Amino acid sequence: MSTQFGESLKKLRTDKSLSQTELADRLFVDRSTIARWETGSRIPDASMIIKIAKILGTDVGTLMTVAAEKNETPRVILLDDEKIIMQGSIAILKETLPKAEIIGFTVPSEALSYAEENKVDLAFLDIKMGRISGLDVCKELLDFNPKMNVIFLTAYTDYSLDAWGTGASGFMLKPLTAEGVREQLAKLRYPLITGGQTE
């Protein structure tokens, strides 16, 4: 896996004992902008990279090269509050996305915390999860990373119209199947770099 710009930026910043807010103040940007750079959901432009390099005392060329690198391992999360369904779904995703890093969550807040700290390429979300709706989780995930692909999972067809209004890439009825996942992967708004279907 190639080194990500966000990881490098975070290391350089912490090596200088700077908080995200302190770096943001020096660059005249919001702290949330630094957070997005460090999670990899955004990459600063060349002029900003030059400023970052100067503040952090690093070589501009090295930082530019790191910014241009792509992470070849897609990161996928699955959120479902039913543990048994989660385990079966994870097995299906590992079969259809053999090169991806796949992480499952049963608690929405944990999935959101993870997505805020890590660049997620694809999220499978259960819609009906007790008091919290997957539709609301989707909105927060896309705030972290507007280019994240989101596919809703549900046993209820009534939710399909609501799901399409969220900016999601797809909608699947449970149970998850390898064939269904492959069909959805072919329709992603932002295709994954690697880890497609098995041969």
C-alpha positions as CSV (number, residue, x, y, z in Angstrom):
1,M,0.0,0.0,0.0
2,S,1.3,3.4,-1.0
3,T,1.8,6.1,1.7
4,Q,-1.1,8.4,1.9
5,F,-0.8,12.2,1.9
6,G,-3.0,12.5,5.0
7,E,-0.9,10.1,7.1
8,S,2.3,12.0,6.1
9,L,0.7,15.3,6.9
10,K,-0.5,14.2,10.3
11,K,3.0,12.8,11.2
12,L,4.8,16.0,10.1
13,R,2.3,18.1,12.0
14,T,2.6,16.1,15.2
15,D,6.4,16.0,14.9
16,K,6.2,19.8,15.1
17,S,3.9,19.6,18.1
18,L,1.2,21.5,16.2
19,S,-2.5,20.9,16.7
20,Q,-4.9,20.8,13.7
21,T,-6.2,24.2,14.9
22,E,-2.7,25.7,15.1
23,L,-1.7,24.5,11.6
24,A,-5.1,25.8,10.3
25,D,-4.4,29.2,11.8
26,R,-1.0,29.4,10.1
27,L,-2.5,28.4,6.8
28,F,-5.6,30.6,7.2
29,V,-8.0,27.7,6.7
30,D,-10.6,26.0,9.0
31,R,-9.6,23.2,11.3
32,S,-12.0,21.0,9.5
33,T,-10.0,21.5,6.3
34,I,-6.9,20.1,8.0
35,A,-9.0,17.2,9.3
36,R,-10.2,16.4,5.8
37,W,-6.6,16.5,4.4
38,E,-5.5,14.1,7.2
39,T,-8.3,11.7,6.5
40,G,-7.5,11.7,2.8
41,S,-10.9,12.9,1.8
42,R,-9.4,16.1,0.3
43,I,-5.9,16.9,-1.0
44,P,-4.7,20.6,-1.0
45,D,-3.7,22.3,-4.2
46,A,0.0,22.9,-5.2
47,S,0.2,26.4,-3.8
48,M,-1.2,25.2,-0.4
49,I,1.3,22.3,-0.4
50,I,4.2,24.7,-0.8
51,K,2.9,26.7,2.3
52,I,2.4,23.5,4.3
53,A,6.0,22.3,3.4
54,K,7.4,25.7,4.6
55,I,5.5,25.6,7.9
56,L,6.3,22.0,8.6
57,G,10.0,22.3,7.5
58,T,9.8,19.6,4.9
59,D,10.8,19.2,1.3
60,V,8.2,20.5,-1.2
61,G,9.0,17.9,-3.8
62,T,8.6,15.0,-1.3
63,L,5.2,16.4,-0.1
64,M,4.0,16.9,-3.7
65,T,5.0,13.3,-4.6
66,V,3.2,11.9,-1.6
67,A,0.1,14.0,-2.5
68,A,0.1,12.4,-5.9
69,E,0.2,8.8,-4.6
70,K,-3.0,6.7,-4.6
71,N,-3.9,4.3,-1.9
72,E,-4.3,1.0,-3.8
73,T,-6.3,-0.7,-1.0
74,P,-9.9,0.4,-0.9
75,R,-11.3,0.8,2.6
76,V,-14.8,-0.5,3.0
77,I,-17.1,-0.3,6.1
78,L,-20.3,-2.2,6.8
79,L,-22.8,-0.9,9.4
80,D,-25.6,-3.2,10.5
81,D,-27.0,-3.4,14.1
82,E,-27.7,-7.2,13.7
83,K,-24.5,-9.1,14.5
84,I,-25.5,-12.3,12.7
85,I,-26.3,-10.5,9.5
86,M,-23.1,-8.5,9.9
87,Q,-20.9,-11.6,10.0
88,G,-22.6,-13.1,6.9
89,S,-22.3,-9.9,5.0
90,I,-18.6,-9.4,5.8
91,A,-17.9,-12.9,4.4
92,I,-19.7,-11.9,1.1
93,L,-17.8,-8.6,0.9
94,K,-14.5,-10.4,1.4
95,E,-15.4,-12.7,-1.5
96,T,-16.3,-9.9,-3.9
97,L,-13.7,-7.4,-2.7
98,P,-10.6,-9.6,-2.0
99,K,-8.1,-6.7,-2.0
100,A,-10.1,-4.4,0.2
101,E,-9.8,-3.6,3.8
102,I,-13.2,-4.4,5.2
103,I,-14.4,-3.4,8.7
104,G,-17.8,-4.0,10.2
105,F,-19.7,-2.0,12.8
106,T,-22.9,-2.6,14.8
107,V,-22.9,0.9,16.5
108,P,-23.4,3.9,14.2
109,S,-21.3,6.3,16.3
110,E,-18.3,3.9,16.1
111,A,-18.7,3.8,12.3
112,L,-18.9,7.6,12.1
113,S,-15.8,8.0,14.4
114,Y,-13.8,5.6,12.2
115,A,-14.9,7.4,9.0
116,E,-13.9,10.8,10.4
117,E,-10.4,9.5,11.1
118,N,-9.9,7.3,8.0
119,K,-10.7,7.8,4.3
120,V,-13.5,5.3,3.5
121,D,-14.1,4.5,-0.2
122,L,-17.3,2.5,0.2
123,A,-19.9,2.1,2.9
124,F,-22.7,-0.4,3.2
125,L,-25.4,0.9,5.5
126,D,-28.4,-0.8,7.1
127,I,-31.2,1.7,6.9
128,K,-33.3,0.7,10.0
129,M,-31.2,0.6,13.1
130,G,-33.3,1.4,16.2
131,R,-33.3,5.1,16.9
132,I,-30.7,6.0,14.3
133,S,-31.5,5.8,10.6
134,G,-28.8,4.8,8.0
135,L,-30.1,7.7,6.0
136,D,-28.8,10.1,8.7
137,V,-25.5,8.2,9.0
138,C,-25.1,8.6,5.2
139,K,-25.4,12.3,5.4
140,E,-22.7,12.5,8.1
141,L,-20.4,10.2,6.1
142,L,-20.7,12.3,3.0
143,D,-19.9,15.4,5.0
144,F,-16.6,13.7,5.9
145,N,-16.0,12.6,2.3
146,P,-18.3,13.7,-0.5
147,K,-16.7,11.1,-2.8
148,M,-17.5,8.1,-0.6
149,N,-19.7,5.5,-2.3
150,V,-22.7,4.6,-0.1
151,I,-24.9,1.5,-0.7
152,F,-27.9,1.1,1.5
153,L,-29.0,-2.4,2.8
154,T,-32.5,-3.0,4.0
155,A,-35.3,-5.6,4.2
156,Y,-37.9,-2.9,3.4
157,T,-38.5,-1.7,-0.1
158,D,-40.5,1.3,1.2
159,Y,-37.2,3.0,2.0
160,S,-35.9,3.0,-1.6
161,L,-37.2,6.5,-2.5
162,D,-35.8,8.0,0.7
163,A,-32.5,6.4,0.0
164,W,-32.1,7.9,-3.5
165,G,-32.4,11.4,-2.1
166,T,-29.2,11.1,0.0
167,G,-26.5,11.0,-2.7
168,A,-25.9,7.3,-2.2
169,S,-24.6,5.1,-5.1
170,G,-26.9,2.2,-4.6
171,F,-29.6,0.3,-2.8
172,M,-29.8,-3.4,-2.0
173,L,-32.4,-5.6,-0.4
174,K,-31.2,-8.0,2.3
175,P,-29.7,-10.6,2.4
176,L,-26.5,-9.5,0.8
177,T,-25.4,-11.7,-2.1
178,A,-22.1,-11.8,-4.1
179,E,-24.0,-11.3,-7.3
180,G,-25.8,-8.3,-5.9
181,V,-22.6,-6.7,-4.6
182,R,-20.9,-7.2,-8.0
183,E,-23.8,-5.5,-9.8
184,Q,-23.5,-2.5,-7.3
185,L,-19.7,-2.3,-7.8
186,A,-20.2,-1.8,-11.5
187,K,-22.5,1.2,-10.8
188,L,-20.5,3.1,-8.2
189,R,-20.3,6.8,-8.7
190,Y,-16.6,6.8,-7.8
191,P,-15.1,3.5,-9.0
192,L,-12.7,1.8,-6.6
193,I,-9.1,1.8,-7.6
194,T,-8.5,-1.9,-7.0
195,G,-10.1,-4.9,-5.4
196,G,-12.8,-5.5,-7.9
197,Q,-14.4,-8.9,-8.4
198,T,-12.6,-12.2,-8.1
199,E,-11.7,-13.8,-11.3
